[in-house]
């Protein structure tokens, strides 16, 4: 019956029945909305108009301090706050003034209470805006951005009705320009686009699907500096929407500022149970980058609270990848550094009646609609004794947990704070047999380290309530948690479990297989860290989850390698060519620029002799129309030599396959310029070259709708091609693992760690140009 009464009450506020039912599912919201409506009815009577109902719903859903509910409801019910803009200002005011009492005069001034904006004022403000832009308006007519006019008018008249401003803009523009003509109705001509890797390679559709876009012209540091993200200043946590204050908040913030000196503090808190992937690169850039951009510090803190899954190699690999991306932590810390303090706080939480020992099994705790624990109200002294027994190892795993008394945003009730695990810890050994959970540990470690901005991905939004609740329940400094969208890539899987399945199936070699998108794999493939950081900057910090195409990352890689990878020549499918009239009795030394576009970066020397090798595809006996390389009657130039070769004889093996060619040569300036210049090698090194393609055939290999058979059924069997006897010029003979080159006309390549003395192995990082066949 109560639910029906609430449903009727909510629909009476103007909510649709569907919206009202959805609201009822949120216990905290429905209780606050019910109270707001009841209080408003005492002023207005039983009927509440839709406009007032909409404001009451906005108030109930956004107000985080229930003490202010009656105060704000009275302003809404008495029509002193009558627009969404005023409500937003009112909510911001009470957030930034958590202490009683509120200065009514100051509040009303900040919220526009009693301010009347006349039609004449709107007319004057719009007219002034139009006059400022009249020449451009007359030139561009209806293609002009009318939003600019409305924005300037709104800036002058903060509390004006937006609909009235828009109407006035429409009327005055019509009066100035007259009705739209056929020319005005034509589509705006397209502006020629820059190459995707040069500028904004995201389409309008990308931007709409992925939320707020980053400023494409700005570096990541510029995006993160100062007010760009509208984050709170250190010590002004209470100004953040949703931040929960207590009577102790202001004193705790004062102490926090005394300790930090107002310095920005962030942290990157990985679990050491796997290798970092491309999504972590965004997190690293955001956390370390925000601190660096604002002269702050960033901790690297390992969340080592699950000893069963943690391995030493993961700690090392994570540190290596953070350093590889160019960041140095202020300090490397571990959640286990604080185990003693965390335990003491757990005991204090029980003392305060906010936690209890529970014996429900794991399967009983799953889901969001589990029944309340029958041990929720057990005596405090009993929970204290049982928690001590948990620590002393008197319970088996799963027999007892410590749970906190709160309901989270997603409806999950009483999350677990401690559980029993008889697994030695990599740092504390057998000291502990109980370990804290993420929900308990994370916010308290942030508090201990006086983090100012706790930046995490969107899936942790449902844990924000427990974050604030726990800090406040213990009366300790409470940082601000801010969530951003994850970065994902199409044609990829990044979860530890699925990568292990790929390794077990023999689809990839290990975590660093260059076809994966782990950071170790990208490094092995030859992706420069600067390119990954640039990619993160281009994606920007968005609230919505971002899923990007791999070729957009590859475009960033080409940008960096074009300027940093010296040129060399290699031949993947060699065809022997004998120059019958070679102009010297011995090999010539050819000077090849390391970067042809900038010869100030130096040269390297390669031999040029009477026997050279070219790509088999650079010769055709019967060329198709448009073929410009070596053929009968069609000479080609050899890059960097100053010579042109012309075909004289073709030698074939028993199967009819061409085995070698005989050519003559002449100097390039001694005759007609050839249609093409090809690369070549002479006296080369033999090496192995690995050519990589996408590991999966479909964009979303984990989507059952797209790949019903599961991601292992979607493997691209041609994702790796090994060329065992490729030839490369001798200028790379001393190359070390991870050295990078551009092999002319072929792509960018990196020396693989599998290389050994006399046998180089190269990974193709990316091709020279994006494959037009890739979607």
C-alpha positions in Angstrom: 0.0 0.0 0.0 2.9 2.4 0.9 4.4 1.7 -2.5 1.1 2.6 -4.2 0.8 5.8 -2.2 4.3 6.8 -3.2 3.7 5.9 -6.8 0.6 8.2 -6.8 2.5 10.9 -5.0 5.4 10.8 -7.6 3.1 10.8 -10.6 1.3 13.8 -9.0 4.6 15.6 -9.2 4.6 15.2 -13.0 6.8 12.1 -13.2 5.7 9.5 -15.8 4.6 6.2 -14.3 7.8 4.5 -15.6 10.0 7.2 -14.1 8.1 7.0 -10.8 8.6 3.2 -10.6 12.3 3.5 -11.4 12.6 6.1 -8.6 10.9 3.8 -6.1 13.7 1.2 -6.8 16.2 3.7 -5.3 15.4 3.7 -1.6 17.4 6.8 -0.7 16.1 8.9 -3.5 12.5 7.9 -3.1 12.6 8.6 0.7 14.1 12.1 0.1 11.6 12.9 -2.7 8.7 11.7 -0.6 9.8 14.0 2.2 10.3 17.0 -0.1 6.8 16.5 -1.7 5.2 16.1 1.7 6.8 19.4 3.0 5.8 21.2 -0.2 2.2 20.1 0.1 2.0 21.7 3.6 2.6 25.1 1.8 0.8 24.5 -1.5 -2.0 22.2 -0.5 -2.5 18.7 -2.1 -1.8 19.8 -5.7 1.7 20.5 -6.9 2.1 21.8 -10.4 4.5 20.0 -12.8 7.1 22.8 -12.9 7.4 22.7 -9.1 7.4 18.9 -9.1 10.3 18.9 -11.6 12.3 21.2 -9.3 11.5 19.0 -6.3 12.7 15.9 -8.1 15.8 17.7 -9.1 16.4 18.7 -5.5 15.8 15.2 -4.1 18.1 13.6 -6.7 21.0 16.0 -6.3 21.0 17.1 -2.7 23.6 15.3 -0.7 23.1 17.0 2.7 19.5 16.1 4.0 19.8 18.9 6.6 19.2 21.4 3.9 16.1 19.8 2.5 13.5 21.8 4.4 15.3 25.0 3.8 15.4 24.5 0.0 11.9 23.0 -0.3 10.4 26.2 1.3 12.1 28.3 -1.4 10.7 26.1 -4.1 7.2 25.9 -2.7 7.1 29.7 -2.2 8.2 30.2 -5.8 11.3 32.0 -4.7 13.3 29.4 -6.6 11.4 28.8 -9.8 14.0 27.8 -12.5 16.4 25.0 -12.9 19.2 27.5 -13.1 18.3 28.9 -9.7 18.1 25.4 -8.2 21.6 24.6 -9.5 22.9 27.7 -7.9 21.1 26.9 -4.6 22.6 23.4 -4.5 26.0 24.7 -5.3 25.7 27.3 -2.5 24.7 24.7 0.2 27.5 22.4 -1.0 30.1 25.2 -0.6 28.6 26.3 2.8 28.3 23.1 4.8 28.3 24.8 8.2 25.3 26.3 9.9 23.8 28.8 9.8 23.2 29.9 6.2 23.4 33.6 5.5 20.0 34.1 3.9 20.8 37.4 2.3 23.9 36.0 0.7 22.1 32.9 -0.4 19.3 34.8 -2.1 21.7 37.0 -3.9 23.8 34.1 -5.2 20.6 32.2 -6.3 18.9 35.2 -8.0 15.9 35.2 -5.6 13.7 38.1 -6.3 15.6 39.1 -9.5 13.1 40.0 -12.3 14.3 40.0 -15.9 12.0 42.1 -18.1 11.4 41.4 -21.8 12.9 44.9 -22.4 16.2 43.8 -20.8 16.3 40.6 -22.9 15.7 42.7 -26.0 18.5 45.1 -25.2 21.0 42.3 -24.4 20.2 40.4 -27.6 20.4 43.6 -29.7 23.9 44.4 -28.2 25.1 40.9 -29.0 23.9 41.1 -32.6 25.5 44.5 -33.1 28.9 43.1 -32.0 28.7 40.4 -34.6 26.7 42.2 -37.3 29.4 42.1 -40.1 29.9 38.3 -39.6 26.1 37.7 -39.4 25.5 39.6 -42.6 28.2 37.6 -44.3 27.4 34.1 -43.0 23.7 34.7 -42.6 21.9 31.6 -41.1 25.2 29.6 -41.1 26.4 31.9 -38.2 26.5 30.2 -34.8 23.4 31.6 -33.1 24.4 29.9 -29.9 27.1 32.6 -29.6 24.4 35.3 -29.4 22.4 33.4 -26.8 25.5 32.8 -24.7 26.5 36.5 -24.7 23.0 37.5 -23.8 22.8 34.9 -21.0 26.2 36.2 -19.7 24.6 39.6 -19.1 21.3 38.3 -17.8 22.3 35.3 -15.7 18.7 34.6 -14.4 16.8 35.2 -17.7 14.6 32.4 -19.1 16.6 30.7 -21.7 13.6 30.1 -23.9 12.8 33.8 -23.9 16.4 34.6 -25.0 16.2 32.1 -27.8 12.9 33.5 -29.0 14.3 37.0 -29.0 17.4 36.0 -30.9 15.2 34.3 -33.5 13.0 37.4 -33.9 15.9 39.9 -34.2 17.9 37.7 -36.6 14.8 37.3 -38.8 14.3 41.1 -38.8 18.0 41.7 -39.7 18.4 39.0 -42.4 14.8 38.3 -43.6 13.4 34.9 -44.3 15.8 32.1 -45.3 16.7 31.9 -49.0 17.5 28.8 -51.1 21.2 29.6 -50.6 20.7 29.6 -46.8 19.1 26.1 -47.0 22.0 24.6 -49.0 24.3 22.4 -47.1 27.4 24.0 -45.7 30.3 23.3 -48.0 32.8 20.7 -46.7 36.1 22.0 -45.6 39.0 19.9 -46.9 40.2 17.6 -44.1 43.7 17.1 -42.9 45.2 13.6 -42.9 43.7 11.6 -40.0 47.0 11.3 -38.2 47.6 15.1 -38.4 44.5 16.4 -36.8 41.2 15.5 -35.3 40.7 11.9 -36.5 37.4 11.5 -34.6 34.2 11.9 -36.4 31.3 13.9 -35.1 29.6 10.5 -34.4 32.7 9.5 -32.3 32.4 12.6 -30.2 28.7 12.2 -29.6 29.1 8.5 -28.6 32.1 9.1 -26.5 31.0 12.1 -24.5 32.9 15.3 -24.1 35.8 15.5 -26.5 39.3 16.8 -25.6 40.5 20.0 -27.2 42.3 18.5 -30.2 45.0 21.1 -30.4 46.0 20.8 -26.7 48.6 18.5 -25.2 47.6 16.3 -22.3 49.3 18.7 -19.9 47.4 21.6 -21.2 44.1 19.7 -20.9 44.8 18.8 -17.3 46.2 22.2 -16.1 44.4 24.6 -13.8 40.6 24.9 -14.3 40.4 22.8 -17.5 38.6 19.9 -15.7 36.7 22.1 -13.2 38.1 20.1 -10.3 38.1 21.4 -6.8 41.1 23.1 -5.4 42.9 21.2 -2.6 41.1 21.8 0.6 37.8 22.7 -1.1 36.6 19.1 -1.4 33.1 20.2 -0.1 32.5 22.2 -3.3 32.4 19.0 -5.3 28.9 17.8 -6.3 28.0 14.7 -4.2 30.7 15.2 -1.6 29.3 14.3 1.9 30.1 16.6 4.8 30.0 16.1 8.5 30.5 18.5 11.5 34.2 17.5 11.4 34.7 18.1 7.7 36.1 21.7 7.9 38.5 20.9 10.7 39.8 17.8 8.9 40.3 19.8 5.7 42.2 22.4 7.6 44.5 19.7 9.0 44.9 18.3 5.5 46.0 21.6 4.1 48.5 22.0 6.9 50.1 18.7 6.0 50.0 19.1 2.2 50.6 22.8 1.9 47.7 22.9 -0.7 49.6 20.6 -3.1 47.7 18.4 -5.6 48.1 14.8 -4.8 47.0 11.8 -6.9 47.8 8.1 -7.0 47.9 5.3 -9.6 46.7 2.2 -7.6 47.0 -1.0 -9.8 46.4 -4.5 -8.5 49.6 -6.5 -9.0 47.8 -9.5 -10.5 48.3 -8.9 -14.2 50.1 -6.8 -16.8 49.0 -3.3 -17.6 47.2 -2.7 -20.9 46.3 0.3 -23.1 43.4 1.3 -20.7 45.9 1.6 -17.9 47.9 3.9 -20.1 45.1 6.4 -19.9 44.9 6.0 -16.1 48.6 6.5 -15.8 48.6 9.6 -18.0 45.6 11.0 -16.2 46.8 10.5 -12.6 50.5 11.3 -13.1 49.6 13.9 -15.8 47.1 15.8 -13.6 49.7 16.0 -10.8 52.5 17.1 -13.1 50.4 19.7 -14.8 49.4 21.3 -11.5 52.9 21.0 -9.8 51.7 18.2 -7.6 52.8 14.7 -6.8 51.5 11.2 -7.7 52.0 8.0 -5.7 52.3 4.6 -7.3 50.4 2.5 -4.8 50.0 -1.3 -5.2 46.6 -2.5 -4.0 48.1 -5.8 -2.7 45.2 -7.0 -0.6 44.6 -10.3 -2.5 47.7 -12.5 -2.0 46.3 -15.4 -3.9 46.6 -13.6 -7.3 49.7 -11.5 -6.8 53.1 -12.3 -8.4 56.5 -10.6 -8.1 56.8 -10.3 -11.8 53.7 -8.1 -12.0 55.1 -5.6 -9.5 58.2 -5.3 -11.5 56.4 -5.0 -14.9 54.0 -2.3 -13.6 57.0 -0.2 -12.3 58.7 -0.7 -15.6 55.7 0.4 -17.6 55.1 3.5 -15.5 58.8 4.5 -16.0 58.6 3.6 -19.7 55.7 6.0 -20.2 57.9 8.7 -18.8 56.6 9.1 -15.2 58.4 8.9 -11.9 56.3 8.3 -8.8 56.7 10.6 -5.8 56.8 7.4 -3.8 56.0 3.7 -4.3 53.6 2.5 -1.6 51.6 -0.6 -0.9 48.2 -1.1 0.8 50.1 -3.6 3.0 52.1 -0.7 4.4 49.0 0.3 6.2 47.7 -3.1 7.4 48.1 -2.3 11.1 46.3 1.1 10.8 43.6 -0.5 8.7 43.0 -3.2 11.3 42.9 -0.6 14.1 40.3 1.4 12.1 38.2 -1.8 11.6 38.1 -2.3 15.3 37.1 1.3 15.8 34.3 0.9 13.2 32.9 -2.0 15.3 33.2 0.1 18.4 31.1 2.8 16.7 28.4 0.2 15.8 29.1 0.6 12.1 30.5 -2.9 11.4 29.8 -6.5 12.5 31.1 -10.0 12.0 28.8 -12.0 9.7 28.7 -15.8 8.9 26.8 -15.7 5.6 28.6 -17.6 2.9 29.9 -16.0 -0.3 27.0 -17.3 -2.4 24.5 -15.7 0.0 26.2 -12.3 -0.4 26.1 -12.2 -4.2 23.7 -9.9 -6.1 22.1 -6.7 -5.1 18.9 -8.0 -3.5 20.4 -10.3 -0.9 18.6 -10.6 2.4 19.9 -8.6 5.4 22.3 -10.6 7.5 20.8 -12.2 10.6 24.0 -11.1 12.4 23.6 -7.4 11.5 22.5 -6.4 15.0 24.7 -8.6 17.0 26.2 -6.9 20.1 29.3 -4.8 19.6 31.4 -6.7 22.2 30.5 -10.0 20.4 31.7 -8.7 17.0 34.9 -7.4 18.7 35.7 -10.9 20.1 34.8 -12.6 16.8 36.9 -10.2 14.8 39.9 -10.9 17.1 39.2 -14.6 16.6 39.3 -14.1 12.8 42.7 -12.5 13.1 44.0 -15.3 15.3 43.0 -17.9 12.6 40.1 -19.5 14.5 37.8 -19.4 11.5 38.2 -21.3 8.2 38.0 -19.4 4.9 34.5 -18.3 4.2 33.2 -18.9 7.7 33.3 -15.3 8.8 33.6 -11.8 7.3 33.6 -8.3 8.7 30.8 -6.2 7.0 30.1 -2.5 7.0 26.6 -1.2 7.7 25.7 0.8 4.6 23.7 0.5 1.4 25.7 1.4 -1.8 24.4 3.3 -4.9 23.7 0.1 -6.8 21.6 -1.3 -3.9 24.3 -3.7 -2.6 24.0 -4.0 1.1 26.7 -4.1 3.8 29.9 -4.6 1.7 32.6 -6.9 3.1 35.5 -5.1 4.8 37.6 -8.1 5.9 37.7 -11.8 4.9 39.8 -14.8 6.0 42.6 -16.0 3.6 45.3 -18.5 4.6 47.7 -17.4 1.9 51.1 -16.0 2.7 51.5 -12.4 1.6 54.5 -11.4 -0.6 55.5 -8.7 1.9 54.0 -9.6 5.2 54.4 -13.3 5.0 52.2 -15.2 7.5 51.6 -12.2 9.8 48.0 -11.9 8.6 45.3 -14.4 7.8 42.6 -11.7 7.3 42.9 -9.2 4.5 40.9 -6.0 3.8 38.8 -5.7 0.6 39.0 -2.9 -2.0 35.9 -1.2 -0.7 37.4 -0.9 2.7 41.1 -0.3 1.8 41.0 2.1 -1.1 39.5 5.2 0.5 41.4 4.8 3.7 44.8 4.5 1.9 43.8 7.6 0.0 43.1 9.3 3.3 46.4 8.2 4.9 48.3 9.6 1.9 46.2 12.8 1.8 45.2 12.3 -1.8 43.3 15.4 -3.1 41.9 13.8 -6.3 41.1 10.1 -6.3 40.7 9.5 -10.0 39.2 6.1 -11.1 37.2 4.6 -13.9 33.5 4.7 -14.2 32.8 1.2 -12.8 33.8 2.4 -9.4 31.0 5.0 -9.3 28.8 2.6 -7.5 31.4 2.5 -4.7 31.5 6.3 -4.2 29.0 6.1 -1.4 31.0 3.6 0.6 34.1 5.7 -0.1 32.6 8.8 1.5 30.7 6.9 4.2 33.7 5.0 5.5 36.0 8.1 5.8 33.2 10.0 7.6 32.2 7.0 9.8 35.8 7.1 11.1 36.1 10.9 11.2 39.2 10.9 9.0 40.1 13.1 6.1 37.9 12.3 3.1 39.4 12.8 -0.4 37.2 13.3 -3.5 36.5 10.4 -5.8 36.1 11.4 -9.5 35.2 8.9 -12.2 36.1 9.0 -15.8 35.4 6.7 -18.8 37.6 3.7 -19.5 39.6 3.5 -22.7 39.0 0.4 -24.8 40.0 -0.7 -28.3 38.2 -2.6 -30.9 39.6 -6.0 -32.0 41.2 -6.6 -28.6 40.7 -8.4 -25.3 42.6 -7.1 -22.2 41.3 -9.1 -19.2 43.9 -11.3 -17.5 41.7 -14.4 -17.6 41.2 -14.2 -21.3 44.8 -13.5 -22.1 45.7 -16.6 -20.1 43.2 -18.5 -22.2 44.9 -17.2 -25.4 48.3 -18.3 -24.1 47.0 -21.7 -23.1 45.4 -22.2 -26.5 48.7 -21.3 -28.2 47.1 -18.3 -29.9 49.7 -16.0 -28.4 53.1 -16.6 -26.8 52.8 -14.7 -23.6 51.6 -11.4 -22.1 54.1 -9.5 -24.3 53.0 -11.1 -27.6 53.0 -8.1 -30.1 49.4 -8.8 -31.2 48.1 -8.0 -27.7 47.4 -4.6 -26.3 49.2 -5.0 -23.0 51.8 -2.3 -22.6 54.6 -4.8 -22.6 53.3 -6.2 -25.9 53.1 -2.7 -27.4 56.6 -2.0 -26.3 57.8 -5.2 -27.9 56.0 -4.4 -31.1 57.9 -1.1 -31.2 55.3 1.4 -30.2 57.1 4.4 -28.7 55.8 5.6 -25.3 55.4 9.1 -26.7 52.9 7.8 -29.2 50.8 6.1 -26.5 50.8 9.2 -24.4 49.8 11.3 -27.5 47.0 8.9 -28.2 45.7 9.3 -24.6 45.9 13.0 -25.0 43.9 12.9 -28.3 41.2 10.6 -26.7 41.1 13.1 -23.8 39.5 12.6 -20.4 35.8 11.8 -21.0 33.1 10.8 -18.6 31.7 8.3 -21.1 33.5 5.0 -21.9 35.6 5.4 -25.0 36.2 2.6 -27.5 38.6 3.5 -30.3 39.8 1.9 -33.5 43.4 0.5 -33.4 44.3 2.4 -36.5 43.9 5.7 -34.6 46.6 4.5 -32.2 48.7 3.4 -35.1 48.4 6.9 -36.6 50.0 8.3 -33.4 52.8 5.7 -33.7 53.6 6.8 -37.3 53.7 10.5 -36.2 56.4 9.7 -33.7 58.4 7.2 -35.7 58.4 9.3 -38.8 60.6 11.8 -36.9 62.6 9.3 -34.7 63.1 6.1 -36.7 66.2 6.2 -39.0 65.8 4.8 -42.5 67.3 1.5 -43.7 66.5 -0.8 -46.5 65.2 -4.4 -46.3 63.9 -6.9 -48.7 61.2 -9.4 -47.6 61.0 -11.6 -50.8 64.5 -11.3 -52.4 65.0 -11.5 -56.1 68.7 -11.6 -57.2 69.8 -9.0 -59.7 73.2 -9.0 -61.5 74.4 -5.7 -62.9 76.5 -6.8 -65.9 78.1 -3.5 -66.6 78.7 -2.4 -63.0 80.8 0.8 -63.1 83.5 -0.4 -60.7 85.8 -3.4 -60.0 84.8 -3.3 -56.4 81.7 -2.3 -54.3 80.9 1.4 -54.0 80.1 3.0 -50.7 76.7 4.8 -50.8 75.8 7.5 -48.3 72.2 7.1 -47.3 70.5 9.9 -45.2 69.1 8.7 -41.9 66.1 11.0 -42.5 65.8 12.0 -46.1 63.6 15.0 -45.2 66.3 16.4 -42.9 69.8 15.5 -43.9 71.2 17.4 -40.9 70.4 14.3 -38.9 73.2 12.4 -40.5 74.0 9.6 -42.9 74.9 5.9 -42.8 76.9 4.0 -45.3 75.8 0.9 -47.3 77.8 -1.1 -49.9 76.6 -1.2 -53.5 78.0 -4.0 -55.6 77.3 -5.8 -58.9 74.9 -8.2 -57.1 71.9 -6.6 -55.5 68.5 -8.0 -54.2 65.2 -6.3 -54.9 61.6 -7.2 -53.8 60.1 -9.9 -56.0 57.0 -7.7 -56.4 59.2 -4.9 -57.9 59.6 -7.0 -61.1 57.0 -8.3 -63.6 57.5 -9.9 -66.9 54.0 -9.1 -68.0 52.9 -6.0 -66.1 49.4 -4.8 -65.9 48.5 -1.3 -67.0 49.8 1.3 -64.6 52.7 -0.9 -63.3 55.7 1.4 -62.9 58.5 -0.8 -61.6 61.0 -3.0 -63.4 59.7 -4.7 -66.5 60.7 -5.3 -70.1 61.4 -1.9 -71.7 60.7 -0.2 -68.4 63.8 0.8 -66.3 63.8 1.7 -62.6 66.0 3.8 -60.4 67.8 2.3 -57.4 67.2 4.6 -54.4 70.2 6.7 -53.2 72.7 5.3 -55.8 72.1 7.7 -58.6 71.8 4.7 -61.0 69.0 3.4 -63.2 68.8 -0.3 -64.2 67.3 -1.8 -67.3 66.3 -5.5 -67.8 68.4 -7.6 -70.1 67.7 -11.3 -69.2 65.4 -13.3 -67.0 66.6 -16.7 -65.5 64.0 -19.2 -64.4 64.2 -22.5 -62.4 62.8 -25.9 -63.4 59.3 -24.9 -62.1 59.3 -21.7 -64.2 59.8 -19.5 -61.2 62.1 -16.5 -61.8 65.3 -17.0 -59.9 67.5 -14.1 -61.0 67.7 -11.1 -63.5 70.5 -9.6 -65.5 70.4 -5.8 -65.9 72.5 -3.0 -67.2 72.9 0.3 -65.4 73.4 3.9 -66.3 73.6 7.1 -64.3 70.2 8.6 -63.6 71.0 11.9 -65.2 72.3 10.3 -68.4 68.8 9.6 -69.8 65.1 9.8 -69.3 64.0 9.8 -65.7 62.5 6.5 -64.7 58.9 6.1 -63.6 59.9 4.7 -60.2 62.8 4.2 -57.7 62.9 1.0 -55.8 64.8 -0.1 -52.6 67.5 -2.7 -52.7 70.2 -4.4 -50.6 73.7 -5.5 -51.4 76.0 -7.7 -49.3 73.1 -7.8 -46.8 72.4 -9.4 -43.4 70.0 -12.3 -43.2 67.3 -11.8 -40.6 63.9 -12.9 -39.4 61.0 -10.5 -39.8 57.6 -11.0 -38.1 54.6 -9.3 -39.7 51.6 -8.8 -37.5 47.9 -8.3 -38.3 44.9 -8.0 -36.0 44.5 -11.0 -33.6 40.7 -11.0 -34.0 38.4 -10.8 -37.0 35.5 -8.9 -35.5 35.4 -5.5 -33.7 34.0 -6.9 -30.5 35.3 -10.4 -30.1 33.8 -10.7 -26.6 30.3 -9.7 -27.7 28.1 -12.9 -28.0 25.8 -11.1 -30.5 28.8 -10.5 -32.8 30.8 -13.7 -32.1 28.4 -16.4 -30.8 31.2 -18.9 -30.5 33.3 -16.9 -28.0 36.4 -14.9 -28.5 38.6 -17.9 -29.1 36.6 -18.8 -32.2 37.3 -15.4 -33.6 41.0 -15.7 -34.0 42.6 -14.4 -37.2 44.8 -17.3 -38.4 46.8 -14.9 -40.5 47.7 -12.6 -37.6 51.4 -13.6 -37.7 53.5 -14.2 -40.7 57.2 -15.0 -40.2 59.7 -14.2 -42.9 62.7 -16.3 -41.9 65.2 -15.3 -44.6 64.6 -11.6 -45.1 67.6 -9.4 -46.1 68.4 -6.1 -44.5 71.3 -3.7 -45.2 74.3 -3.9 -43.0 73.7 -0.4 -41.4 71.6 -2.2 -38.7 74.2 -4.8 -37.8 74.8 -3.3 -34.3 71.1 -2.7 -33.5 69.9 -3.6 -30.0 66.5 -4.8 -28.8 63.8 -2.2 -29.1 65.8 -0.1 -31.6 63.5 1.2 -34.3 63.9 1.7 -38.0 61.8 2.7 -41.0 62.5 0.1 -43.7 62.0 2.2 -46.8 58.7 1.5 -48.7 57.8 -1.3 -46.2 57.0 0.2 -42.8 58.3 0.7 -39.3 60.2 -2.1 -37.6 61.6 -2.7 -34.1 64.3 -5.1 -33.0 62.8 -8.0 -31.0 64.4 -9.2 -27.7 64.6 -12.7 -29.3 67.5 -11.3 -31.4 71.0 -12.8 -30.8 74.5 -12.4 -32.1 74.4 -12.6 -35.9 70.7 -13.2 -36.1 68.5 -10.1 -35.8 64.7 -10.5 -35.4 62.5 -7.6 -36.4 58.8 -6.9 -35.5 56.8 -4.8 -37.9 55.4 -2.1 -35.8 53.1 -0.5 -38.3 53.0 -0.1 -42.1 54.0 3.2 -43.7 50.3 4.1 -44.4 47.1 3.0 -43.0 45.6 0.0 -44.7 42.6 1.3 -46.6 40.9 -2.1 -46.1 40.8 -1.6 -42.4 37.6 -0.3 -41.0 
